Amino acid sequence: MEDEPVARMIETAMSAYTIKLPQPTAIPEADLERLDLPVLAILAGNSVMHDTSKAAKVAERVSKNGAVVVYPEASHAVGPRRRTGSPRK
């Protein structure tokens, strides 16, 4: 592992990383319902950070002017560079 720069970086981060800020909390549904602008909720089907099905249901329920897209095979690190799977609308 010493000869692999990425592995060294990951090992260093895992041994030295500490959370400085508190974990974010869920935005109350009442606050979400007050949003008066278009919303696009992109959710990862394999996220370890949230229950995708529950999050999608909440987003669909509270969004007056929005869309919910779930990428079933994506992890929490959904990003613009690599599309994983096909979206489920």
VMD Tcl script that draws the C-alpha trace (Angstrom):
set ca {
  {0.00 0.00 0.00}
  {2.91 2.38 0.57}
  {3.60 2.52 -3.18}
  {0.06 3.49 -4.10}
  {-0.51 7.26 -3.66}
  {-4.31 7.04 -3.60}
  {-4.25 4.25 -1.02}
  {-1.85 6.28 1.16}
  {-4.12 9.31 0.89}
  {-7.19 7.27 1.90}
  {-5.35 5.61 4.78}
  {-4.10 8.97 6.04}
  {-7.55 10.50 5.80}
  {-9.14 7.59 7.64}
  {-6.64 7.78 10.48}
  {-6.59 11.57 10.88}
  {-10.08 12.78 9.91}
  {-12.35 14.21 12.57}
  {-15.75 15.78 12.09}
  {-15.61 19.47 12.98}
  {-19.26 20.31 12.32}
  {-22.40 18.59 13.58}
  {-24.24 16.23 11.25}
  {-26.88 18.05 9.20}
  {-30.48 17.49 10.22}
  {-33.46 16.90 7.97}
  {-35.24 20.01 6.76}
  {-38.73 20.05 8.30}
  {-41.47 19.23 5.80}
  {-43.28 22.47 6.65}
  {-40.19 24.41 5.51}
  {-39.98 22.37 2.31}
  {-43.65 23.01 1.57}
  {-43.01 26.77 1.71}
  {-40.46 26.65 -1.11}
  {-41.89 28.69 -3.96}
  {-39.42 27.84 -6.71}
  {-38.69 24.92 -9.02}
  {-36.92 22.03 -7.28}
  {-35.05 19.09 -8.78}
  {-34.39 16.38 -6.21}
  {-31.76 13.88 -7.41}
  {-31.52 10.83 -5.18}
  {-29.12 7.89 -5.17}
  {-30.71 4.48 -4.83}
  {-27.71 3.05 -2.97}
  {-27.06 5.94 -0.61}
  {-25.94 5.09 2.90}
  {-26.97 8.59 4.01}
  {-30.73 8.35 3.55}
  {-33.65 6.02 2.87}
  {-34.15 6.72 -0.83}
  {-37.76 5.54 -0.98}
  {-38.76 7.65 2.04}
  {-36.88 10.70 0.75}
  {-38.50 10.40 -2.69}
  {-41.98 10.15 -1.14}
  {-41.37 13.23 1.00}
  {-40.00 15.20 -1.95}
  {-42.97 14.25 -4.14}
  {-45.43 15.07 -1.39}
  {-44.08 18.51 -0.46}
  {-42.92 19.76 -3.85}
  {-45.40 22.05 -5.56}
  {-43.18 22.78 -8.53}
  {-40.56 20.10 -8.82}
  {-39.33 16.77 -10.02}
  {-37.80 13.79 -8.26}
  {-35.26 11.61 -10.06}
  {-33.81 8.44 -8.53}
  {-30.71 6.76 -9.93}
  {-31.21 3.23 -8.53}
  {-27.60 2.09 -8.93}
  {-25.94 5.32 -7.77}
  {-24.19 5.78 -4.43}
  {-24.51 8.90 -2.29}
  {-21.73 10.48 -4.37}
  {-24.03 11.17 -7.33}
  {-22.13 13.60 -9.52}
  {-22.14 15.18 -12.95}
  {-19.04 13.40 -14.27}
  {-20.22 9.82 -14.21}
  {-23.80 8.81 -14.68}
  {-24.64 5.57 -12.94}
  {-27.72 3.72 -14.12}
  {-30.86 5.13 -15.62}
  {-33.08 7.51 -13.71}
  {-36.42 6.41 -12.32}
  {-38.97 9.19 -12.39}
}
mol new
graphics top color blue
foreach p $ca { graphics top sphere $p radius 0.5 }
foreach p [lrange $ca 0 end-1] q [lrange $ca 1 end] { graphics top cylinder $p $q radius 0.2 }
display resetview
